[in-house]
Amino acid sequence: MQESNRDLYNFIPEIQIQNNDLKMTKEHSNAFWKTELEQILLNQGIELVIIAGFATEHCVLFTYNGAIERGFKPVILQQGILSTESDVILSTYRDRNVVSYPVIEYLVNE
């Protein structure tokens, strides 16, 4: 029995995937590289990109830099990144723009 894409993300109960959510496939460290992400964001008029994820030293930072290179305003989600190297997480928070979940909640509700 093959799992659907929706089932693959059910291990995090707080993530609720809706049928009308935009989805894309990412095969490289930079989520902008060889994907339609840039065009999706431009079509939606999105400038601020909030980045969270695993492999901070690869995917998170490469996507952060890719967003800057394309003129977006990236921020790292505080407590939203993981790595096998704890010093990488600390330096990422220290050296980049960071936003907390309560701030995002406030912005969304404005």
Contacts in CASP RR format, 6 or more apart in sequence:
PFRMAT RR
TARGET T0000
AUTHOR 0000-0000-0000
METHOD contacts of the structure
MODEL  1
MQESNRDLYNFIPEIQIQNNDLKMTKEHSNAFWKTELEQILLNQGIELVI
IAGFATEHCVLFTYNGAIERGFKPVILQQGILSTESDVILSTYRDRNVVS
YPVIEYLVNE
5 23 0 8 1.000
6 17 0 8 1.000
9 15 0 8 1.000
9 17 0 8 1.000
22 40 0 8 1.000
22 44 0 8 1.000
24 35 0 8 1.000
24 36 0 8 1.000
24 37 0 8 1.000
24 40 0 8 1.000
25 35 0 8 1.000
26 35 0 8 1.000
26 37 0 8 1.000
27 34 0 8 1.000
27 35 0 8 1.000
28 34 0 8 1.000
28 35 0 8 1.000
28 62 0 8 1.000
29 55 0 8 1.000
29 58 0 8 1.000
29 59 0 8 1.000
29 62 0 8 1.000
29 63 0 8 1.000
30 59 0 8 1.000
30 62 0 8 1.000
30 63 0 8 1.000
30 65 0 8 1.000
30 66 0 8 1.000
31 37 0 8 1.000
31 59 0 8 1.000
31 62 0 8 1.000
31 63 0 8 1.000
32 38 0 8 1.000
32 63 0 8 1.000
32 66 0 8 1.000
32 67 0 8 1.000
32 69 0 8 1.000
32 70 0 8 1.000
33 62 0 8 1.000
33 66 0 8 1.000
38 70 0 8 1.000
41 49 0 8 1.000
41 72 0 8 1.000
46 72 0 8 1.000
47 72 0 8 1.000
47 73 0 8 1.000
48 72 0 8 1.000
48 73 0 8 1.000
48 74 0 8 1.000
48 75 0 8 1.000
49 67 0 8 1.000
49 72 0 8 1.000
49 73 0 8 1.000
49 74 0 8 1.000
49 75 0 8 1.000
50 74 0 8 1.000
50 75 0 8 1.000
50 76 0 8 1.000
50 77 0 8 1.000
50 99 0 8 1.000
50 104 0 8 1.000
51 60 0 8 1.000
51 63 0 8 1.000
51 64 0 8 1.000
51 67 0 8 1.000
51 74 0 8 1.000
51 75 0 8 1.000
51 76 0 8 1.000
51 77 0 8 1.000
51 81 0 8 1.000
52 60 0 8 1.000
52 76 0 8 1.000
52 77 0 8 1.000
52 80 0 8 1.000
52 81 0 8 1.000
53 59 0 8 1.000
53 60 0 8 1.000
53 80 0 8 1.000
53 81 0 8 1.000
53 82 0 8 1.000
54 60 0 8 1.000
54 81 0 8 1.000
54 82 0 8 1.000
54 83 0 8 1.000
55 82 0 8 1.000
55 83 0 8 1.000
56 81 0 8 1.000
56 82 0 8 1.000
56 83 0 8 1.000
56 85 0 8 1.000
56 88 0 8 1.000
56 89 0 8 1.000
56 92 0 8 1.000
57 83 0 8 1.000
57 85 0 8 1.000
57 88 0 8 1.000
60 76 0 8 1.000
60 81 0 8 1.000
60 92 0 8 1.000
61 92 0 8 1.000
63 74 0 8 1.000
64 74 0 8 1.000
64 76 0 8 1.000
64 96 0 8 1.000
66 74 0 8 1.000
67 73 0 8 1.000
67 74 0 8 1.000
68 74 0 8 1.000
73 97 0 8 1.000
74 96 0 8 1.000
74 97 0 8 1.000
75 96 0 8 1.000
75 97 0 8 1.000
75 98 0 8 1.000
75 99 0 8 1.000
76 92 0 8 1.000
76 93 0 8 1.000
76 96 0 8 1.000
76 97 0 8 1.000
76 98 0 8 1.000
76 99 0 8 1.000
77 98 0 8 1.000
77 99 0 8 1.000
77 100 0 8 1.000
77 101 0 8 1.000
77 104 0 8 1.000
78 93 0 8 1.000
78 98 0 8 1.000
78 99 0 8 1.000
78 100 0 8 1.000
78 101 0 8 1.000
79 100 0 8 1.000
79 101 0 8 1.000
81 89 0 8 1.000
81 92 0 8 1.000
82 89 0 8 1.000
83 89 0 8 1.000
END
